[in-house]
Amino acid sequence: MPKATQSNQENKSSLVMAAQGDQNLQDIIQLACYICDSPVAMVTRVDDTELNFIAKVGVSASSVARKDSFCVYAMEDPATVMVVPDARLDHRFSANPMVLAESGYRFYAGSPLISLTGEVIGTICVFDYVPKQLNQKQISSLQALSRQVIAMLELKQMSEQLHTISMTDALTGINNRRAFDQKFEAEFARWQRTGQCFVLALIDIDHFKSFNDSFGHAEGDQALSQVARLFQQHCRNYDFFARYGGEEFVLILPGTDSASAYKTLEKLRLIVANHHWSLRQLTVSIGVASADLFNDKHKLLEAADKMLYQAKALGRNRCCILSTI
């Protein structure tokens, strides 16, 4: 089998991630069991060392070593269903641990899964504990099921990609306002449910309109993207950063008290202020409020916004935090 390129490997991986826990795949392999009158069925994908079962029935394992896999042989000829009527009589599998085991497999049939890019990513296959043969209708049906598996995987992958696009700011590549709204709703609900507090920060690039007026919107877009990158690179990995609109960003700091949040945000503010800007120095103003002061998310957002205006009124390039009401 030809070695896949990195992009093809990534495509395989994303298809597999899309498949995990999919009830539609479970329905398909149940149908494969019925059509082929077999107690075991799987949808599999192969990597460098293992054959992973992304859907299965009649088996408890989640993978098998590639060297012990029947499916690797089936994948060598993408156009056909490989049928092994009796594995004990086939030199490729007669010494296979899955065949030699007590109540080992005797029968196998596997139809390769071929992605839209032409890559063979795995199989849909069936096993039985007794020797047997499939008729042509069963073989054709197994091939049809393999096409349905690929269609499901591709559709789910496309849906997830569209969802990601809908949650991503096109200019900066970070989370957008829609993503923030969902995260903010979930974080506030968790705070009310569990008592795990979080801090909300609104961030505005100082005098950004005059920057655009002086250097043009193309340079303004680059500067906006650079500020976003600085925050994204230096935020903690569990913080949530998004573009709120225009030159304004928003940051959610989960499980954080006001004092810790202030230290984190001051560090981020200084990173922007000390960055080497080629056209003109840029700074940010930050308004901060803690969720533990509010029982309404709109009031929390309003409070952070008031603190942002206070930071601007006090001369900008600073962080103002509301610690008491």
N, C-alpha and C positions, 0 to 999 in steps of 0.2 A: 504494500500500500504506500503511495507517495507520501513523503513528509509534508505535513500541512504548514502553510505560512503562519506567521504570528497572528495576522488578522483572522485567518480561518480558525485558528485555535481559540481566539477570543469569541468568535461567533459560535463555535461549539459550546464553549463554556456558558455563554449567555442563554443558549437554547436549553442547556441542562438546568440552569438556575430557574428558568421559566417553568420547567416541568415539575419541580419538586412539589409533592403533595397534591397533584392535580387529580381531581375526581374523574375528569373526563378520560384521562389515561387509564385510571383504574377500570373504568367501564370498558375501555377498548381491550385491555388484556383479559378481562372476564369473558368478553366476546371471543377472543382468540382461543381461550380454553374450551369454550363451547364448540366453536367451529372445528377445532382440531381434536376434540375429545381428549384433552390432556389436562392433568391436574396442576401443572406448573406453567406459568407464563410470566414474561418480563418485557419491559422496555429498558434497553441497556444503552450505555455509551461507553466508549473506550478512551482511556488516556494512555500515557506512556507506560504505566505500570499495572493498572487495574481495569477491570470491567465493572462499572458501577450500575446498580439497578435503580433507575429513577422511578419505576413503577413495577410492582411485583404482586404475584398471588401464588400461594402454595410453597413459599420459601421464606425463611426467616433472615437469611444473610442479606447484607446490603451491597456486597461486592465480591469479586473473586479475582485472584491474580491473573493478569493478562496471559501468562504462559499456560494457565489451566483453562482458558476460555474456549468454548466452542465458537462463540460469536466472531472472534478474530478471523477464523477461517471463512465464516459466512460473508464477512465484509470484503473479502478478496474479490468477489464477483458480484458487484452491486446490482446486476440485472436479473439475478436469479434468486430463488429461495433454496438455501442449502438444506437438504433433508438427509439425516443420518438414521436409517431404519434400525440399526442395532450397533450401538457404540462399541460393544465388546468385540465386534467383528471388523471394526474399522481401525487400521493401524495408527491413525492420528489420535484416537481417543481411548484405545483399549487399555492404556496404562494411566489414564486420567484419574486423579483422586475422586472426582465426582462419579466416576463410573465404577471404580473399585470399592467404594464405600458400601457398607451394608445398606440395602435398598437403594443402590446407586442407579443413576440414570442409564437408560438403554436407548431411548429415542430422543431425537432433537430435530427441530426445524426452525430456521431463522431467516427472516427477510430483512435485508439491510435498510437502514434509514438514510436517505439521501437528501441533504439540505438543498435549498434553492440555489446555492452556489456550486452544487455538484459534489460537495464533500460527504463522505460516508462517516457518520458520527456514531453509529451504533446499530442496534437491531431491535425488532420485535421478534420474540422467539418463544417456543413452547418446548417443554420436556415431558417425558413420561418414563415410568419405571419398567415398562414392558416394550419389547420390540414391536414396531408396526410401520405402516406406510401411509402417506397422505395421497388422496386422489387429486386430480387436477383442479377440481372446484375448491378444495381446501387450500391448495397452494395459491391459487389466484386470489382467494379471499384473504390469505395472510399478506400477500403483496398489497392488496387494497387497504388493509389495516395499517401497513407501514406508511402508506401515503397519507392516511388520515392522521397518524401520529405526527408526521412532519408538519402537516397543515395546522394542527393544534399548537405545536411548539412555535411555529413561525408567527401565528396570530397572537399568541400570548406575548411573545417577545416584542412584537410590534406595538401591542397595547401598552406594555410597560415602558417602551421607548417614548411613545406619545405622552404618557403620563409624566415621564421625566422632563420632556421638553416643555410641557405645560407648567411645570414647577420651577423652571430655570429662567433666569434673566438672560435675554439674548445678548446683551452688550457685555456684561461682566462675567457670565458663566456661573454666577452664584445663585442661591435660592431667590425666588422672586416674591412679590407681595402675596400671591395666592398660597405659596408654600408657607410663608410666615403666618398667614391667617390660620391655616390648619394647625401648625405647630403651636402657636400661641393658645389656641382653643384647647388643644390637648394638654399643654403644660399647665394651664390654669386649672383645668379639671383635675389633673393629677395633684396639684397643690391643695385643692379643696378636699380631695379624697384621702390623701396620705399625709398631708402636712409637710411634704418636702418642698421647701420654698425655692423660688427662683428670682432672679433680678432681670429687669428689662431695661435696655439702654437704646436710646435713639441717638444717631450719629449724623451730623451734618457737616459737609465740607464748607469751610469758611470762605465767604466772598467768591463763590463759584460762578455766579453770574458774570462778575467782572472778568474772571479768568476766561470764560467763553467769549465775552465781548472783545477781549484783548487778543486772543490767540486763535479763535475760531472753534467751531463745535467739534471738528475732527480731533484737535488737540485736547479739547475738553473731554471727549469720550475716552481718549487714552489715559488722561489723568484720573478720570473716574474709575476706570478699570484698574489702574495701578493702586489706588486707595483700597479698592475691594480686595486685590491680591494681598496687600500688606496685612489687612485684617484677617483674611482667610488663612494666611500662612502662620500668623502668630496667635490666633485664637486657640483655646484649648480644644482638643479633639472632640469633646462632648458638648461644646457650645454650639449654638445655632445662629448663623449669620445670614442675612438676606438684604437685598436691595428693597427699600421701602417705597421709593419713588423719587424721580429726579436725582438730586445729589444727596439724598438722605438714605441711610442704612439703619438696620435694626439688629440688635444682638440679644439673644436670650442666654442667660448664664444659669443653668440648672444647678440645684443643690448648693447654692452660693449665698452667703450673707452679704450685707451691705459693705462691710469693711473689706472683705476679700474681693468683692466686685469692683470697688473703687481702685484697689491696687492693680487689678487686671486691666481696667479701662485706662488708667493713667499710663500704664506701660504701653498700651496700644496707641494712645494719643501721642506719646513721645516718639514712637516708631515712625508715625506719619510726619511729625514735625521735624525729625532729624534725618528723614530720608533725603537723598540728593535729588532735587527736582530741577530739571534742566531749564525750564522756562521761568517759573516763579515758585517761591516757597508756598506749599499748601499746608494747611492745618485743619483740624476738625474740632468741633464743639460737641459735647456729649451730655445728654440728660438721662438721669438714672433714677429708677424707683424700684422698690422691693415689693414683691407680691404679698408679703406677710402684713402689709399695711392696708390691704384692700380685700373686699369680698365681691368685687365686680371688676371684670377684666377691662371694661371700657374706662373705668376710673383709673386703673393702673396705667393704661396707655396715655390717658390724659395727663396724669401726673408726670410721667417721663417726658412728655412733650413740653410741659411747663418748665421742667428743669432744663430742657434744651434751650428754651427761650431765655432762661435766666443766665445760662452759660454765655449766650450771645450778648446779652445786655451787659455782662460784666467784662466784656472785651474779647470774647471768643478764645479759641485755642485753650479750652479748659474743660473740666468735667465737673458737673454739679449733680449732687445726689440728694434725693429726698429720703431722710432717715426717720423723720417723724411727721405726723400730720398736724 
